[in-house]
Amino acid sequence: MNSLQEIWDRILQILSRELTPTAITTWFSDCSPVDIEDCRLVLHTSSDFKRDIILKRFGDTIKAALSDLFSCDFDLLVLAGDELKDYKEKVKAVNALPESDGYTFDRFIVGSSNKFAHAAALAVADKPGKNYNPLFIYGNSGLGKTHLLRAIGQAIFEKDPTARIAYIKGDEFTNQMVKAIKEGTTEDFRTRYRNVDLLLVDDIQFIAGKESTQEEFFHTFNSIYEAGNQIVITSDRPPMEMSLLDDRLRTRFEGGLMADIQPPDLETRMAITRNKASQLGLILSDEAVNYIAENITANIRQIEGVIKKLTAYKDILNEVITIDSVKRAIADVMQNGEDIPKPANIIRETAKYFSLQEEDLRGQSRSKNTAIARQISMYLIRTLTNMSLQDIGREYEGRNHSTVLSSIRKVEDLMKKDPRMAGIVRDITSNITTNTRL
Protein backbone atom coordinates (compact mmCIF):
# COMPACT_ATOMS: atom_id res chain seq x y z
CA MET A 1 0.00 0.00 0.00
CA ASN A 2 1.71 3.14 -1.22
CA SER A 3 -1.02 5.74 -0.85
CA LEU A 4 -3.84 6.89 1.38
CA GLN A 5 -6.37 5.89 -1.26
CA GLU A 6 -4.98 2.37 -1.41
CA ILE A 7 -5.37 2.08 2.37
CA TRP A 8 -8.98 3.22 2.11
CA ASP A 9 -9.67 0.79 -0.74
CA ARG A 10 -8.38 -2.04 1.45
CA ILE A 11 -10.69 -0.89 4.27
CA LEU A 12 -13.67 -0.91 1.88
CA GLN A 13 -12.78 -4.44 0.81
CA ILE A 14 -12.89 -5.54 4.44
CA LEU A 15 -16.21 -3.75 4.99
CA SER A 16 -17.67 -5.42 1.88
CA ARG A 17 -17.29 -8.82 3.57
CA GLU A 18 -19.89 -7.77 6.13
CA LEU A 19 -22.06 -5.35 4.11
CA THR A 20 -24.13 -5.60 0.95
CA PRO A 21 -23.12 -3.56 -2.11
CA THR A 22 -26.17 -1.37 -1.47
CA ALA A 23 -25.00 -0.58 2.06
CA ILE A 24 -21.48 0.23 0.81
CA THR A 25 -22.92 2.59 -1.81
CA THR A 26 -25.35 4.22 0.62
CA TRP A 27 -22.88 5.03 3.36
CA PHE A 28 -19.49 5.23 1.65
CA SER A 29 -19.99 6.39 -1.95
CA ASP A 30 -19.23 9.99 -1.03
CA CYS A 31 -16.84 9.14 1.82
CA SER A 32 -13.17 9.83 1.07
CA PRO A 33 -9.88 9.57 2.99
CA VAL A 34 -8.30 12.87 4.02
CA ASP A 35 -5.26 12.08 6.15
CA ILE A 36 -3.52 9.36 8.12
CA GLU A 37 -1.01 10.32 10.76
CA ASP A 38 0.02 9.26 14.27
CA CYS A 39 -2.27 6.21 14.22
CA ARG A 40 -5.35 8.16 13.22
CA LEU A 41 -7.36 7.96 10.01
CA VAL A 42 -9.30 11.05 8.92
CA LEU A 43 -12.30 10.63 6.61
CA HIS A 44 -14.76 13.07 5.08
CA THR A 45 -18.41 12.51 4.26
CA SER A 46 -21.20 14.75 3.03
CA SER A 47 -23.44 15.14 6.08
CA ASP A 48 -23.59 14.98 9.86
CA PHE A 49 -26.13 12.15 9.55
CA LYS A 50 -23.79 9.95 7.52
CA ARG A 51 -20.88 10.81 9.82
CA ASP A 52 -22.88 9.64 12.84
CA ILE A 53 -23.90 6.37 11.13
CA ILE A 54 -20.32 5.63 10.03
CA LEU A 55 -18.96 6.18 13.53
CA LYS A 56 -21.76 4.32 15.33
CA ARG A 57 -22.22 1.30 13.03
CA PHE A 58 -18.87 0.89 11.29
CA GLY A 59 -16.31 2.76 13.43
CA ASP A 60 -15.14 -0.30 15.37
CA THR A 61 -14.83 -2.37 12.18
CA ILE A 62 -12.75 0.33 10.47
CA LYS A 63 -10.45 0.70 13.47
CA ALA A 64 -10.04 -3.08 13.75
CA ALA A 65 -9.10 -3.26 10.07
CA LEU A 66 -6.53 -0.51 10.50
CA SER A 67 -5.13 -2.27 13.55
CA ASP A 68 -4.69 -5.46 11.51
CA LEU A 69 -2.99 -3.57 8.69
CA PHE A 70 -0.56 -1.57 10.84
CA SER A 71 -0.28 -3.65 14.03
CA CYS A 72 -1.19 -0.75 16.31
CA ASP A 73 -4.35 0.77 17.77
CA PHE A 74 -5.98 3.38 15.54
CA ASP A 75 -8.33 6.31 16.13
CA LEU A 76 -10.92 7.45 13.62
CA LEU A 77 -11.98 11.02 12.85
CA VAL A 78 -14.86 11.60 10.43
CA LEU A 79 -15.42 15.13 9.11
CA ALA A 80 -18.74 16.23 7.68
CA GLY A 81 -19.62 18.93 5.16
CA ASP A 82 -17.62 22.15 5.53
CA GLU A 83 -15.49 20.72 8.35
CA LEU A 84 -12.99 19.57 5.73
CA LYS A 85 -12.04 23.14 4.86
CA ASP A 86 -11.51 24.01 8.51
CA TYR A 87 -9.40 20.90 9.02
CA LYS A 88 -7.11 21.75 6.10
CA GLU A 89 -6.66 25.31 7.38
CA LYS A 90 -5.74 23.99 10.81
CA VAL A 91 -3.17 21.60 9.39
CA LYS A 92 -1.70 24.40 7.30
CA ALA A 93 -1.43 26.63 10.36
CA VAL A 94 0.13 23.86 12.43
CA ASN A 95 2.85 23.53 9.83
CA ALA A 96 3.86 27.11 10.67
CA LEU A 97 5.09 25.90 14.09
CA PRO A 98 8.86 25.34 13.79
CA GLU A 99 10.66 22.25 14.98
CA SER A 100 10.42 22.44 18.76
CA ASP A 101 12.47 19.43 19.79
CA GLY A 102 14.04 20.35 23.13
CA TYR A 103 11.88 23.44 23.59
CA THR A 104 9.56 21.83 26.11
CA PHE A 105 8.54 22.73 29.64
CA ASP A 106 10.26 19.72 31.18
CA ARG A 107 13.60 20.89 29.74
CA PHE A 108 13.25 24.45 31.01
CA ILE A 109 15.27 25.06 34.17
CA VAL A 110 13.25 27.16 36.61
CA GLY A 111 14.93 29.58 39.00
CA SER A 112 14.16 32.82 40.79
CA SER A 113 14.99 34.81 37.65
CA ASN A 114 12.36 33.14 35.45
CA LYS A 115 9.86 31.53 37.86
CA PHE A 116 7.07 34.01 37.14
CA ALA A 117 7.43 33.82 33.35
CA HIS A 118 7.49 30.02 33.51
CA ALA A 119 4.35 29.87 35.66
CA ALA A 120 2.54 32.27 33.31
CA ALA A 121 3.53 30.19 30.27
CA LEU A 122 2.23 27.02 31.93
CA ALA A 123 -1.08 28.74 32.71
CA VAL A 124 -1.48 29.87 29.10
CA ALA A 125 -0.66 26.40 27.77
CA ASP A 126 -3.24 24.91 30.13
CA LYS A 127 -6.08 27.26 29.14
CA PRO A 128 -5.22 29.19 25.99
CA GLY A 129 -7.36 32.23 25.42
CA LYS A 130 -8.56 32.13 29.03
CA ASN A 131 -5.52 32.97 31.13
CA TYR A 132 -3.41 36.05 30.46
CA ASN A 133 -4.08 37.20 26.91
CA PRO A 134 -1.79 38.39 25.51
CA LEU A 135 1.19 37.00 27.40
CA PHE A 136 4.19 39.29 26.85
CA ILE A 137 7.56 37.80 27.86
CA TYR A 138 10.59 40.11 27.78
CA GLY A 139 14.25 40.01 28.69
CA ASN A 140 17.72 40.13 27.20
CA SER A 141 18.86 37.74 24.49
CA GLY A 142 19.72 34.18 25.44
CA LEU A 143 17.67 33.89 28.65
CA GLY A 144 14.94 31.46 27.52
CA LYS A 145 12.15 33.59 26.05
CA THR A 146 12.01 31.60 22.81
CA HIS A 147 12.15 28.36 24.79
CA LEU A 148 9.00 29.29 26.71
CA LEU A 149 7.29 30.56 23.56
CA ARG A 150 7.82 27.30 21.71
CA ALA A 151 7.07 25.21 24.79
CA ILE A 152 3.62 26.80 24.90
CA GLY A 153 3.05 25.92 21.25
CA GLN A 154 4.33 22.39 21.71
CA ALA A 155 2.16 21.76 24.78
CA ILE A 156 -1.00 23.03 23.09
CA PHE A 157 -0.26 21.03 19.94
CA GLU A 158 0.24 17.84 21.95
CA LYS A 159 -3.13 18.31 23.63
CA ASP A 160 -4.89 19.20 20.38
CA PRO A 161 -3.08 18.26 17.14
CA THR A 162 -5.76 20.11 15.13
CA ALA A 163 -5.14 23.41 16.93
CA ARG A 164 -4.33 26.18 14.47
CA ILE A 165 -0.91 27.46 15.53
CA ALA A 166 1.22 30.07 13.79
CA TYR A 167 4.77 31.10 14.71
CA ILE A 168 6.48 34.17 13.28
CA LYS A 169 9.39 36.45 14.12
CA GLY A 170 8.90 40.20 14.12
CA ASP A 171 11.19 40.85 11.16
CA GLU A 172 9.75 37.91 9.22
CA PHE A 173 6.24 39.32 9.67
CA THR A 174 7.41 42.44 7.84
CA ASN A 175 9.15 40.46 5.10
CA GLN A 176 6.17 38.18 4.50
CA MET A 177 3.77 41.12 4.43
CA VAL A 178 5.87 42.96 1.84
CA LYS A 179 6.11 39.80 -0.26
CA ALA A 180 2.34 39.27 -0.06
CA ILE A 181 1.68 42.82 -1.24
CA LYS A 182 4.14 42.40 -4.10
CA GLU A 183 2.65 39.08 -5.23
CA GLY A 184 -0.98 40.04 -4.64
CA THR A 185 -1.49 37.39 -1.95
CA THR A 186 -2.43 39.70 0.91
CA GLU A 187 -5.62 37.81 1.72
CA ASP A 188 -3.74 34.52 2.02
CA PHE A 189 -1.22 36.23 4.32
CA ARG A 190 -4.00 37.60 6.53
CA THR A 191 -5.84 34.29 6.63
CA ARG A 192 -2.68 32.49 7.68
CA TYR A 193 -2.08 34.68 10.73
CA ARG A 194 -5.54 35.90 11.70
CA ASN A 195 -7.50 32.64 11.61
CA VAL A 196 -5.50 30.83 14.27
CA ASP A 197 -6.08 29.48 17.76
CA LEU A 198 -2.59 30.46 18.89
CA LEU A 199 -0.25 33.14 17.52
CA LEU A 200 3.37 33.01 18.70
CA VAL A 201 5.44 36.12 17.88
CA ASP A 202 9.16 36.15 18.65
CA ASP A 203 11.16 39.40 18.88
CA ILE A 204 8.23 41.77 18.34
CA GLN A 205 10.57 44.75 18.89
CA PHE A 206 11.60 44.56 15.22
CA ILE A 207 8.23 45.88 14.02
CA ALA A 208 8.57 49.09 16.06
CA GLY A 209 8.93 52.13 13.81
CA LYS A 210 7.57 50.32 10.74
CA GLU A 211 4.24 52.01 10.18
CA SER A 212 2.67 49.63 7.65
CA THR A 213 3.79 46.55 9.57
CA GLN A 214 2.39 47.90 12.82
CA GLU A 215 -0.92 48.70 11.13
CA GLU A 216 -1.19 45.15 9.77
CA PHE A 217 -0.19 43.58 13.07
CA PHE A 218 -2.71 45.75 14.93
CA HIS A 219 -5.55 44.27 12.87
CA THR A 220 -4.08 40.77 13.17
CA PHE A 221 -3.91 41.15 16.95
CA ASN A 222 -7.50 42.40 17.14
CA SER A 223 -8.86 39.57 14.97
CA ILE A 224 -7.28 36.88 17.13
CA TYR A 225 -8.04 38.55 20.45
CA GLU A 226 -11.68 39.28 19.62
CA ALA A 227 -12.14 35.65 18.59
CA GLY A 228 -11.06 34.63 22.09
CA ASN A 229 -7.84 33.01 20.89
CA GLN A 230 -4.39 33.22 22.46
CA ILE A 231 -1.47 35.51 21.62
CA VAL A 232 2.04 35.09 23.07
CA ILE A 233 4.75 37.65 22.34
CA THR A 234 8.44 37.92 23.22
CA SER A 235 10.66 40.98 23.16
CA ASP A 236 14.02 42.14 24.42
CA ARG A 237 12.28 44.97 26.30
CA PRO A 238 8.88 45.90 27.76
CA PRO A 239 6.45 47.88 25.56
CA MET A 240 7.00 51.12 27.46
CA GLU A 241 10.66 51.09 26.40
CA MET A 242 9.88 50.78 22.68
CA SER A 243 9.95 54.45 21.79
CA LEU A 244 8.84 53.84 18.19
CA LEU A 245 6.02 51.43 19.00
CA ASP A 246 2.52 52.50 17.99
CA ASP A 247 0.51 53.58 21.05
CA ARG A 248 -2.41 51.33 20.06
CA LEU A 249 -0.15 48.29 20.11
CA ARG A 250 1.56 49.36 23.32
CA THR A 251 -1.73 49.55 25.21
CA ARG A 252 -2.81 46.15 23.88
CA PHE A 253 0.47 44.52 24.86
CA GLU A 254 0.30 46.06 28.32
CA GLY A 255 -3.34 45.01 28.66
CA GLY A 256 -2.34 41.37 29.08
CA LEU A 257 0.25 39.88 31.42
CA MET A 258 3.85 41.04 31.17
CA ALA A 259 6.52 38.71 32.54
CA ASP A 260 10.22 39.47 32.52
CA ILE A 261 13.15 37.06 32.57
CA GLN A 262 16.34 38.17 34.29
CA PRO A 263 19.83 36.65 34.00
CA PRO A 264 19.93 33.43 36.06
CA ASP A 265 21.56 33.35 39.47
CA LEU A 266 24.51 31.07 40.25
CA GLU A 267 22.42 28.11 41.42
CA THR A 268 20.22 28.26 38.33
CA ARG A 269 23.27 28.53 36.04
CA MET A 270 24.70 25.43 37.68
CA ALA A 271 21.42 23.56 37.15
CA ILE A 272 21.31 24.70 33.52
CA THR A 273 24.90 23.56 32.98
CA ARG A 274 24.18 20.10 34.39
CA ASN A 275 20.96 19.84 32.38
CA LYS A 276 22.57 20.83 29.07
CA ALA A 277 25.45 18.44 29.70
CA SER A 278 23.04 15.60 30.51
CA GLN A 279 21.10 16.18 27.29
CA LEU A 280 24.33 15.72 25.33
CA GLY A 281 25.47 12.70 27.34
CA LEU A 282 28.32 14.58 29.03
CA ILE A 283 29.19 14.05 32.69
CA LEU A 284 30.93 17.04 34.29
CA SER A 285 32.62 17.23 37.68
CA ASP A 286 31.26 19.64 40.29
CA GLU A 287 34.40 21.72 39.81
CA ALA A 288 33.75 22.03 36.07
CA VAL A 289 30.09 22.91 36.60
CA ASN A 290 30.99 25.56 39.17
CA TYR A 291 33.62 27.09 36.92
CA ILE A 292 31.25 27.39 33.97
CA ALA A 293 28.45 28.84 36.11
CA GLU A 294 30.77 31.36 37.76
CA ASN A 295 32.27 32.60 34.52
CA ILE A 296 29.23 32.70 32.21
CA THR A 297 26.69 34.89 33.91
CA ALA A 298 24.41 36.57 31.40
CA ASN A 299 23.52 34.24 28.54
CA ILE A 300 22.24 30.68 28.55
CA ARG A 301 23.25 30.22 24.92
CA GLN A 302 26.87 30.75 25.94
CA ILE A 303 26.56 27.93 28.48
CA GLU A 304 25.11 25.69 25.79
CA GLY A 305 27.95 26.66 23.44
CA VAL A 306 30.54 25.68 26.04
CA ILE A 307 28.86 22.31 26.66
CA LYS A 308 28.80 21.58 22.92
CA LYS A 309 32.46 22.50 22.64
CA LEU A 310 33.34 20.17 25.54
CA THR A 311 31.31 17.39 23.91
CA ALA A 312 33.34 17.87 20.74
CA TYR A 313 36.57 17.64 22.74
CA LYS A 314 35.39 14.33 24.20
CA ASP A 315 33.92 12.78 21.06
CA ILE A 316 36.33 14.01 18.39
CA LEU A 317 39.58 14.36 20.32
CA ASN A 318 38.84 11.57 22.82
CA GLU A 319 39.86 14.05 25.50
CA VAL A 320 39.21 13.68 29.23
CA ILE A 321 37.35 16.81 30.35
CA THR A 322 39.36 18.80 32.91
CA ILE A 323 39.24 22.35 34.21
CA ASP A 324 41.79 23.27 31.55
CA SER A 325 39.39 21.87 28.93
CA VAL A 326 36.60 24.00 30.37
CA LYS A 327 38.75 27.15 30.32
CA ARG A 328 39.71 26.51 26.72
CA ALA A 329 36.09 25.86 25.73
CA ILE A 330 34.93 29.09 27.36
CA ALA A 331 37.70 31.03 25.60
CA ASP A 332 36.74 29.46 22.24
CA VAL A 333 33.04 30.25 22.68
CA MET A 334 33.71 33.81 23.79
CA GLN A 335 36.00 34.36 20.82
CA ASN A 336 34.14 32.52 18.08
CA GLY A 337 30.51 32.12 19.18
CA GLU A 338 27.92 33.50 16.77
CA ASP A 339 26.10 35.35 19.54
CA ILE A 340 29.23 36.72 21.24
CA PRO A 341 30.11 40.18 19.90
CA LYS A 342 33.65 41.49 19.98
CA PRO A 343 34.45 44.45 22.24
CA ALA A 344 35.28 46.55 19.19
CA ASN A 345 31.78 45.92 17.79
CA ILE A 346 30.17 46.94 21.07
CA ILE A 347 32.20 50.14 21.26
CA ARG A 348 31.45 50.94 17.60
CA GLU A 349 27.68 50.44 17.94
CA THR A 350 27.55 52.43 21.18
CA ALA A 351 29.50 55.30 19.64
CA LYS A 352 27.26 55.25 16.57
CA TYR A 353 24.13 55.43 18.73
CA PHE A 354 25.44 58.60 20.43
CA SER A 355 26.81 60.07 17.16
CA LEU A 356 30.38 59.76 18.42
CA GLN A 357 33.60 58.21 17.16
CA GLU A 358 35.06 55.05 18.65
CA GLU A 359 38.14 57.04 19.63
CA ASP A 360 35.95 59.30 21.76
CA LEU A 361 34.86 56.36 23.91
CA ARG A 362 38.33 54.85 24.16
CA GLY A 363 39.96 58.19 24.91
CA GLN A 364 39.97 60.68 27.79
CA SER A 365 37.09 63.00 26.86
CA ARG A 366 34.97 63.86 29.90
CA SER A 367 31.99 65.46 28.19
CA LYS A 368 28.70 64.22 29.65
CA ASN A 369 27.55 62.58 26.39
CA THR A 370 30.85 60.80 25.86
CA ALA A 371 31.14 59.71 29.48
CA ILE A 372 27.71 58.06 29.57
CA ALA A 373 28.35 56.38 26.19
CA ARG A 374 31.68 55.05 27.50
CA GLN A 375 30.04 53.73 30.67
CA ILE A 376 27.29 52.00 28.69
CA SER A 377 29.81 50.37 26.37
CA MET A 378 31.75 49.05 29.39
CA TYR A 379 28.53 47.67 30.87
CA LEU A 380 27.64 45.96 27.59
CA ILE A 381 31.09 44.42 27.16
CA ARG A 382 30.82 42.98 30.65
CA THR A 383 27.29 41.57 30.19
CA LEU A 384 27.66 40.36 26.59
CA THR A 385 31.18 38.91 26.66
CA ASN A 386 32.04 38.18 30.32
CA MET A 387 35.50 39.69 29.86
CA SER A 388 37.32 40.43 33.09
CA LEU A 389 37.34 43.99 34.43
CA GLN A 390 41.06 44.24 33.73
CA ASP A 391 40.62 43.15 30.11
CA ILE A 392 37.77 45.61 29.62
CA GLY A 393 39.98 48.41 30.98
CA ARG A 394 42.62 47.65 28.36
CA GLU A 395 40.06 48.49 25.65
CA TYR A 396 39.94 52.05 27.03
CA GLU A 397 43.60 53.10 27.07
CA GLY A 398 44.41 51.01 30.11
CA ARG A 399 41.79 52.23 32.58
CA ASN A 400 41.98 50.29 35.83
CA HIS A 401 39.44 47.71 36.95
CA SER A 402 37.95 49.93 39.67
CA THR A 403 37.03 52.56 37.07
CA VAL A 404 35.39 49.92 34.91
CA LEU A 405 33.47 48.48 37.87
CA SER A 406 32.28 51.95 38.90
CA SER A 407 31.02 52.61 35.35
CA ILE A 408 29.15 49.31 35.22
CA ARG A 409 27.47 49.91 38.57
CA LYS A 410 26.46 53.43 37.54
CA VAL A 411 24.73 52.12 34.41
CA GLU A 412 22.97 49.42 36.42
CA ASP A 413 21.67 52.03 38.88
CA LEU A 414 20.51 54.34 36.08
CA MET A 415 18.66 51.49 34.34
CA LYS A 416 16.73 50.76 37.53
CA LYS A 417 15.77 54.40 38.09
CA ASP A 418 15.20 55.64 34.53
CA PRO A 419 13.21 53.62 31.95
CA ARG A 420 14.74 55.77 29.20
CA MET A 421 18.21 54.58 30.11
CA ALA A 422 17.03 50.98 30.10
CA GLY A 423 15.54 51.61 26.66
CA ILE A 424 18.80 53.07 25.34
CA VAL A 425 20.76 50.06 26.58
CA ARG A 426 18.27 47.66 25.00
CA ASP A 427 18.34 49.56 21.69
CA ILE A 428 22.13 49.41 21.53
CA THR A 429 22.09 45.74 22.53
CA SER A 430 19.64 45.01 19.72
CA ASN A 431 21.87 46.82 17.22
CA ILE A 432 24.91 44.88 18.43
CA THR A 433 23.09 41.54 18.27
CA THR A 434 21.69 42.22 14.79
CA ASN A 435 25.03 43.31 13.34
CA THR A 436 26.89 40.42 15.00
CA ARG A 437 24.65 37.95 13.10
CA LEU A 438 25.18 39.65 9.73
N, C-alpha and C positions, 0 to 999 in steps of 0.2 A: 504494500500500500504506500504510494508515493504522494498522495494528495489528500486534502480534506474531503473532497468529493468521493474519492475511492473508499475512505473510511465510512462515510455516510451510506454509500451503496451497499457496503458489507452489512451495516446495521439493518438496512431495509430488507436484505436477504434473510437475515435472522428473524425479523418481524414477520416476514411472509410465511414462515413455517407455522405461525400461530394464528395469522389473520387471513381472511379471504381477500382476493384482489380488490373487491369493492371497498372493504375497510381500509386497505392501504391507500386507495385512490381518495377516499373521503377525507381521511385525516392527514395524509402526508403528501398529497400531490403538490400543494403549494408550500411545503415545509422544506427549508434549505439550510445547510450547514453554514455557519458564520465564522467560527473560530474554535480552535482546540489548543488549550494551553494549561499547564500546571494541573493536569488531571481533571479538566473540566471541558465539556463539550457545550458549545453555544449554538442553538438553533434559532431559526426565525420562521414564524407562521403568520397567517393573515389576520387573525382575530384573537381576542382574549378568550373566546369560547373554545376555539381549537387548542389554544395554549393550555387551558385548564384540563381538557380531555387528554391531551398528550401526556401531561405530567401525572394525572391521576391514574389513567388506565395503562399507559405504556412506559412511564418513567423508569420503573424498576427493571423492566425488560431491557430497555436501552442501556441503562447503567451496568447491568449484568453482562451484556454483550461487550461493552467497552472494557469491562474488567477482564473478560476472557481474552480480548485482543491484546491488551497492554499489560496484563498481570499486575494491575494496581486498582485501587478503588477510584471511581470516577464520580464527579458531580455533573449535574445537568442544568443548564440555564436555557429557558425558552423565551425568546422575545416575541412580542406581538405588535403588529401594525407599525406605528411610527417609532417604536422603541429602538428599532435597528439604527436609525439615524443618530439617536442620542448615544447609543452604545459606541458607534464608530467615532463620534466626536470625543467621547471619554477616552477611548484607546489612543487617539491622536494626541490628546492633551497629556496623557500619562507618559507618552514617549518623549515629552519635553523635559521630564525629570532626568537629570544626568545620573551617571553611574554613582551610586552612593555606598559602595562597598567600604566598610570601615567607618562611615559617617552615621553611626547609630548611637542611641542613648547609652547602651551598655558599655560603649567604648569611650565615653566622655568622662574624663576625670573631674569630679566635683570638688571644689574647694571654696573657701570664703570669698574668693574674688569673682566667682561665677555662679554661686549657689542660687541667687535670685533668678538670673537669666535661665538657668537650667530648669528650675521649678516652673517658671512661666512657660517654657517650651513644652514641658511635659503636659501642662494643663491644656495648652492649645491642641496638642496632638490627641489628647483624650476626648476633647469636645470642640472640634473645629467650628468656628463661627459662633460659638457660645461664650467661650472664655477669652477675654482680652483680644479685641479685634479693632485695629491691627495690633500685632505684636512688633515692636520696634527694638531691635537689639543693636547696641552700638559699643564700640571700643576700638582700640588700636589694632593694626594688622597682626595676624598670627596668634590671636588669643582664643579662637574657637567659635567665632560667630558663624562662619560657614558650616562648621560641623553641626551646630544646633539647628541651623536652617534646614540642612539636608536630612538631619535626623527626624525632624518633624514630618517632612515629606515622606520619608521611608516608613515611619510608623503609621501614618495615615494610609499609605498605599498597601501596607501589609494587612491592615484591618479591612480595607475596601479596595480591591484591585481595580474596580471600575471607577474609582474617584477620579475626577478630572483635575489633574495637577499640572501646573506650568511653572517652570523655573527660568529666570532670566537675570542677567546682570545689568546694572544700570546703563553702562555704555553700550551693551548689546541691544538694549531696548531702543536706544537712539538709532543704531545702525540698521536694525530690522525695520524700524518705522520709515526711515529714509528710503530703504530698498523697496518697501511696499508702495510708497508714493511713486517712486520711479517706474515700477513695473505695473502699476495700476491694480495692486492686490491689497489695497487698504482694508477692505471689508474682511478678507481672510485673516489679515493681521489682527484686526480688532476681535474677530470671533475667537481666535486662538487664545487671546489673553483675557478677554472679558467673560467668556462663558466657561468659567472654571469653578471648581469647588475650593481650590487652594491655589493662591498665587504666592510664589516665593521669589523675592527680589533681593539680590545680593549687591552690595555697594551702591545703594541708591544715591549717594552723594554725587555721582558722576552726571546726574541729570540736572543738577542745580545750575542755573544760569542759561539753560537751553530752553528758550521760550516755547517752541513748538513741541518739544518732547514733554515738557511739564504739562502743557495743555492736554496732550494725548493721555498722559499717565493719570491726570486728574479725572478724566472721564472713565478710564479703565478702573481706577480705584473706586469711584462711585458706583459703577455697574456691579462690581463684585460685592462691595459692602452692602448695597441696598438689597441684593439678592440673599443676604444673610450668610455669605460665604467668607472664608478666612483669608486674611492677608498677613504675611510675615515679611518683614523688611530688615535688612542689616545695613549698617553704615559705620564709617570710622568716627562719626561724631553725632551728637544729638541734633535734632532739627533746629533748635534755637541758635546753634553755632554755624549753620549753613546760611551765610549772608546773602547768597544769590538764590535761595530757594523761594519759590512762589508762596505767598502767605496762605493761600487756600490749601496748599499741600501741607505746609507746616502745621496748621491747626488740625488737619485730619490725622497726621502722624502723631501729634501730641494728644489727640483725643482717645488713643488706645492706651496700651501699657508700654512704657519705655523701660528697658532693662539694660544696664551697662555691664560690661565685662572688663575687669581690671587685670593688670599683669598678675600672674599667680604668685602666691607666697612660696617660701622655701619648701614647706612640707608638700604643697601641691605639685611643685616642680619635681620633687623627688618621686612622687607617685606617678606623674606623667612619664618620667624617664623610665621607671620600671615597667610601666604599661607598654610604652612604645617598644622597649627592648623585648618584652615578652611576645608581642605580636610578631616580631621578626625572628623569634627563636634564639635570642641572645641573652645570656645570663651574665649580669654585671655584678661586681663586688659592691658592698656598701660604700667603700671608699670611692669607687668610680662613679656611683650614683650621686654621692654627695658632691663630688668635684664638678660634675656636669651641672647639677642644680644650683650650685653656688656661683658658677661662672656664666651661666646663661639665664638671664633674669627677666627678659622682656618679651620673648617671642617663642611660642611653642614650636613653630616651624623650625627654628634653629635647633631645638632639642631633637626633633625628628631627624634633621639633617645630620647631626652628630651620630645618632644611633645607626643610621643607614651607612655612614662612613665606617663606623666600627664593625658593622656586619660585613662590609666589603673587605676590611682588613682580615677578618676571620675566615671568610669563605674563599677569597681570591688569593690572599697571601699566606693563608694557614697560620695566622699570627695569634699568639696568646694575648688577650686584651689586658693591658696593664695601665697604670696611671699615665705613663708616657704615651701610650696609644691614644688615650682620651685627650691629652693635651694636644697631640698632633692633629686629631680629628677636629677638635674645636678650632684650632688655627686654620685648618683647611676650609672648614665651613664658613668661618668669618671672612676668609680671604676670597673664596670662590663661590659661595652660595648665591643663588639667583636673587634671593630676597635680602641680601646683606649689602647695603650700599657702602661705597668707599667714603672715607672722611672728606676727600676732595669734592665728591658729588654733593654731600650734605652742605658743605660750606658754600659751594657754587649756587645751589638752589636757594639757600637762605639769603645769600647776598642778592640774588636776582629778585627775590620777593620784596626786599627793602630798597631796590634800585641802587644797590651798592656794588663795588668791585670785590672780588675775593680778597685782594690785598688789604682792603679796608678792614675786613674781619680778622685777618691774620696779624695785622699790624698793631700800632699803638694808639690809634685815634680814640679819643674819649668822648666824642659827640654822643648825645643821648641815643640817637637812631642807630649809630654803629655799635654802641655798647650793648643795647638790647638784642640786636641781630647776632652779635658775637656770642652772647650768653645763650641764646636759643640754639645756635649751631652747636655749642658745646653740649647742651642738654640732649640734643638729637643724636649726636655722635655717641654719647654714653648709652642712650636707650636703644638705639638701632644697631649698634655694633658691639657693645660690651667691652670696648677698649678700656684699658686702665686709665686712671686719672693722669698718670705721668705721660702716657703715650698721647693722650688728648692734648696735654699742654705743649708737647713738641710740635703739634700742628699750628700753634699760635706763637711762633718765635720763642719757644722755650718757656712759656708761662708755667709756674709751679703748680703742683697738684692742689694746693689749698685754694688758689685762685679759681681753678676749674671747678672744684667742689662748691665753692661759694656761688659761682655763676649758675650751676645746676640747681642748687637749692633755691636761688632767687626765682628762677623760672618756674619751678614747682610751686612755690608760694603764690606767684602771680596767676598761675593757671587755676588755682583753687579759688582765688578771690575775684578774678576778672574773666567772665566768659569770653570776652573778646580775645584775650591772650590765648585762652585754650583753643579758640577758633583759628587764630594765626598759626599756632603750632600744628594743628591738624591739617591746615591747608598746605603748609610747607612739607609736612610728612607725606601727604598725598602726592605732591609734586615729585618728591624724592622717590617714592615707591613706583610711581608711573614711569619715570625716566630711567630707573634702574632696570625695569623689565623690557625696555625698548632695545 
